[in-house]
């Protein structure tokens, strides 16, 4: 199988290829003088089994993915892995006249098979024109947290919406876990309500599928530290960390930020390459 990484997922594609015992296909990425994107796959892929790996955090990354799909028109089989899918949170009409942006994006992905990783809304999968499967990185995150050697850690989700993820992360590892109560006032303003949790002297890990602006996490960190938590970590699958999110978290007193390489950031401490490789081996 040929593994091709887009510009946003070059490290992850390389790690996945290595996990499969091969090397990633070399591609060229550039821009024309008018800023239009240019790419070229430098190896022959005619009639080959091909897997594209490209996250789409920006509009340019989405265009690059569409270009890669078109460049693979001669492939015998085409799988597309979108580790982080942009627009996935826009899965319904919130106001009259709005598009369902997740549906608009999904309909553009023409492949034999599509994989996502901890997509924000699983309902988006039905909009892909081909079979789509969501992979769960929870076990990898749990194993990484276990490897930190924290004494009696407490895992907390920032709200009940992440409860399923935190249960999967804790599965088989014996971690204590719970969730906080959150009320969102605006896009980056939230109110966190304390539950009856004794965090005094404990190492707490706040877990969510993604950290975007860091507003929820920052308020939760401050609250937990005021309650006497020894250390507070944050862990997520997708380290979006928009604008000054990392600064907000450290200003609030976070011990460390842990993310995966679905988005290639300085905080991407663990790789989802084994998860993708196992899924591809099963085809």
N, C-alpha and C positions, 0 to 999 in steps of 0.2 A: 504493500500500500504506500502511495506517495503522500507525504504530509507537507502541506503548504501553509505557511503562516502569513497572515496579513500584517500590515505595519503596526497595528496595536497589540499583536500577540506573538511577536517574534520569539521571545524567550519561552513562552508556554508551548508553542509549536515545536521548538527545538527540544524541549524536555520531553514532550510526548513522543516525538520521533525516536529519541534515545531510549525511552521506555519500551518502544516497539522493536528495538534493535536495528534501526535505520537512521538515516540522516535527513534533515529537512531539505526540501527542494529550494533552490536558490531563486529569489525573486528580486527584481529591481523596483524601487519606489522613488518617484520623483514628481516634480511639478513643472508644468509648462510656464512660460513667462506670464501668462494671464492667470496663474494660480490654479488652473485645472489639474486634476490628478492624473498621473501617468504611472502605469505599472506593467511589468512584463515577467512572465514565468520563463526562466531561462532553460528549463529542461523539457524534454519531450514527454507529454502525458497522454498522447493519443491512445485510446482504448485501455488506459490504466485505471485502477481503483484509486481514487483521489479523496483525501479529506482536507478540507479547508478549515483553518482555525483562526477566527478573527472576532474580537470583541468590538462592539459598536458604541462606545461612550460618546462619540461626537458624530455630527453629520458627515464629516469627511471620512470617518472610519466606516460608516454605512456605505458610502459610495465606493470605497475601496473593496468592500465585500462584494458588492454587486458587480464590480469590474472583474474581480477574481472568478466569480461564478461564470461570467460570460467568457472569460479566457479559458475556462475548462470545458467548453462546449463539446470537445472531442473525447472527453473522458468516458471510460466504459461504465463507471459508477462514481457518483459524486455525493459525498457526505459533507455537511456543513456543521461545524461546531461554533456556537456563539456563546462563549463563556459568560460574558456580560452583555445583555441585550438592552440597548438604549430604547427609550420610549415604552418599555414594558409596563411602567406604572400608569400609563394613559390607556387603560383597558376598557373604559366606558365613557359615555357622554356625561359630563358633569354639568354642562350648561347647553341650552339649545344652540344648534349651529356648530358645535364642536365636532371634530373628527374623532374617531377611535384610532388614535395614532399607532397603537400597538398592532392593530389589525392591518393598517395601511403598510406598515413595515413588513410584517410577517408575510403578507401576500406577495411581496417582491422576491422572496427567497425561493428560488426554483432549484431544487435538488432532489436526490433520491431519498434522502433522510436528513433530519435536522436534530441536533442535540443542543440543549441549553443547560446551564448550571444554576440551580437555585433561582430560577426566574421569579421575579417579584409577584407575578400573578400567573398561576398555572392555566387559567382560562385562555391565555393568549395562545397556547399551543394549538388549539383547535383552528386557528386562523391560517396556519401554514398550509400550503397546498400539498405538502407531502407529509408522511408520518413524522411526528415530532416527539421527542422524549426529553424529559427534564431529569438531569443527574443531580444527586444530592451529595454535597461536599461535607455534610455534617460529621461523618465519621472521621474524616481527615482533620477537621478542626478540633474535634474531641481528643484525638490522639496527640495533637500538638499541645493542647492545654495540659494533658496528662504528663507529657514530657517536660513541662516546665518545673515539675517537682514541687508545686505549691501544696502547703500543708492544709488539708481540709478545705479546699476551695468551694465557694458558693457561686453557682452560675445563675445569672439573672437576665431575663429578657426585659427590654424596656417597656413592653406592653404585651397584652394577651395575644396579639397577632403573631408574635414570634415564638409562641409557646411550643408549637409543633417542632420548630427547628431546634430549640433548646432541649426538648425531650430526646430528639435523635442524637444530638451531640453528647448527651449524658448517658445514652443507652450503653449498658454493659460496663461503664466506668465507675459507677457508684457515686457520682457527683450529686450533691444537694443542688436543687434548682427551684426557681420560682419566677414570678414576673411582677413588675411594678405596674402601677396604674397611671396612664398618661392621657391627658386631654390636650389636643392640638388646637392652638388658637390661630395660627397662620402657618405659612410654609416653613418657617424656621423658628417659631415661637411655641413652646410647649409648657404645660404645667404638670409636674410629676408629683403624685401623691404617694406618701409612705404607706407600705403595708406593715403588718405586724411581724417584722423580720428582725432578728438580732444579728447584726453584722459586726458587733464589737470585736475587734482584734482579728477579724477574718480576712482572707484574701478573696476578693470578689472579682468575677469576670463578667462584664456586661456583654451580652451576645445579641447580634441582630444579623439579618441577611445582608444588609449594607449599611454603611455609614456615609451619609451624603454631606449635609452641612455641619453635622456634629452637634446640632442644637439639643436634641433629646439626650444624647450621651453626656454632653457637658453638664446639663442640669442634674442628671442622675449621678454623675461622679461627685459633684459638690454635695448632694444630699447624703450619699453614702459615706463620704468622708466626715461630714458633720455628725453622722451617727456612730462614728468610731471605727470604720473599716480600716484595717491595717494598710492594705494596698488595693487599688482598683485598676483592673486591666480592661481593655475593650478588645473584642474579637468579632470579626465579620467575614463573610465570604467575599463580598465586593467592597474594597476600600475606595469608594468614589472620592471622598475627602475633598469636596469642592471648596473653592475660595480659601478661607483661612481655617478650615475644619481642624487640621492637625494642631494648629496653635491654640484653638479653642479648647481642645481636649487636654493638652498639656497645661494650659493656664488653669483648667479646672482641677488639675492634680492627678491626671491619669499616670499610671506607672509605665504602661507600654501600650502600643496599638498593634494589633495582630490582624493581618488580612491574607488572602490568597492571591495568586497571580492571575485570577480572572481579569484583573486590571493590574498592570505592571507598575507598581509604585514602590517607594522605599519601604513601605510598611508591609509589602507582600512577603511574609515570612515563610509561607508554606505553599507548595505547588499542587494544583489539581491535575497535573499531568497523569499520575497513576489512575485517577478516576476516568479520564478520557481514554487512556490506553486500554483499560479493562473493557470499556463499552465498545471500543473498536474491535478488540479481540473477539467479542461475542457475535460479531456480524457474520 
